[in-house]
Amino acid sequence: MRKINKSNKKAFGAFGVVVLILLIGFGAVMVYAVINAADSYASEKGLIIYDKNCELINTDADGKISKSWNKEYYIDVKHSGSYELGEHSVAMVPGSREVRIYGSGYQVKTDGSVVSIDGETKVPNKGIEAKLFKLADRRYLLTGGDIVSVEQGLQTRTYLDIYIDKSGNAQLVNDEVNLKTVNPMKLVCGDITFDIGNEKMIVGEKEIDLKAIGGSTNKYKDKTDTKKNSSSSTTNNQSSTSGSTGGGTSGGGTSSGTTANLDKSITLRGTQPNVNSIKVNYSITDIENNYISCYLLVSEPDNEGEEPTRIELNKADTTIDVRGLKPDTLYQISLCYDNYVKSGKGTVLKQNIQNVVQVRTATVPAEISVERLTDKYLTVKVEMEDEYVLDSADLVVTDESRDPITVASININKAISGGWTKKIYVGSVSENTNSYIMSIENAKYAGEAINIKSKYTIKNSLISFIINKLRNI
């Protein structure tokens, strides 16, 4: 029998190691594919979908929506990037206007029965059948034909993604609107009336308490019944120092019984944020010209001591754009009016704050994509819109532990003119890096530091990882 010498033993040993690594790698890929296959769904080009911060995602190519180990959904768009959707997400296919739900929740039927949903739920746009879903605490989805508010201040169609805050106000999002309400609102779609503040579904004479399904942290309490039981009712219960988040919409004056004063009213209908402006919707009725002036006070609640900016309102208009704002910044908007009231010192001019709402402006849009990844180089592309030109910004690339790999100054002119590309050497770290995270940091706009939310994560390829391991054998 032929003896195996030491060199042959080493060769067989090396070959065994290579085979073992390949088998482990292949097995890992298969296990990963099996685990994620059930929670992975195709997404079409042009799909209307928002990230977890309610920012519209650019879906200029096909992609994939998948559920991660942390129970959150992500969308990967080819040549564009990976975006975090959160534990629940709503999308719409523009052509068929089919609505898709990602994540667990409940469909509340008009007879009061409840059906659980999970994964991807498709809601075809057939006729005008209205459906209401509770996706999470204070989050709902209303689908159907036309969707209008009882006050006729809103009219849209197909679906509304509804985020309710703890005061009963809501952010309403779909492909046509993205606004925040500052007064209790009821939406009507087909046979369903959705009382947002009270979280009730009304079908005919029947009321279904949606808070009973999974509970609710909504603290809003309807004061209508209290007002109705009063022998003498104040037409509008407002304060000169704080804004109302619900209740009546008339301003000033009193009336006997429960009859509202229809000669004068003032209310904030909603807001719609953009990058450097906020559209404010309002309504003013003042037949006898009792309001001496109507205006907005705009301030940054994070900047204490700052004097608010006063913006006069035209009583005949219903919208105004508040301009010259900073991106991704929280603003407080107060709807106010001045009127004359009698006091012990005679007639004085009084400031009244009718409504107060806090709104965050949108971030400057930017796209990060990976053009190529090898075991040595990572080629990244950054694209920006020429409507909002940054002063400066850096591309930061880190590994999964947030350890920096490189920081590069972005050529803004190239980024707004088709895209800026950067080739980054990763050969020294690729062997021990599972994924690369790219983000835009240190951004400045109009001389102010701002936050850019664009981020892209790409996993290091298995082939690259194995090649590096084999080189070290």
Secondary structure, DSSP 8 states (H G I E B T S, - for coil): -----HHHHHHHHHHHHHHHHHHHHHHHHHHHHHHHHTTEEEE-TT-EEB-TTS-B----S-EEEEE-TTS-EEEEETTTEEEEEES-EEEEETTTTEEEEES-EEEE-TTS-EEEE-SEEEE---TT--EEEEEETTEEEEEEEEEEETTSS-EEEEEEEEEE-TTS-EEEESSS-EEE-SS--EEEETTEEEETTTTEEEETTEEEEGGGTT---------HHHHHT-SEEES---BSSS-BSSS----S-EEEBT---TTEEEEEEEEEE-SSEEEEEEEEEETT---SEEEEEEE-TTSTT---EEEE--TT-SEEEEES--TT-EEEEEEEEEEEEEETTEEEEEEEEEEEEEEE-----EEEEEEEE-SSEEEEEEEE-TTS--SEEEEEEEETT--EEEEEE--HHHHTTT-EEEEEE-TTTGGG-SEEEEEEEEEEETTEEE----EEEEE--HHHHHHHHHHT-
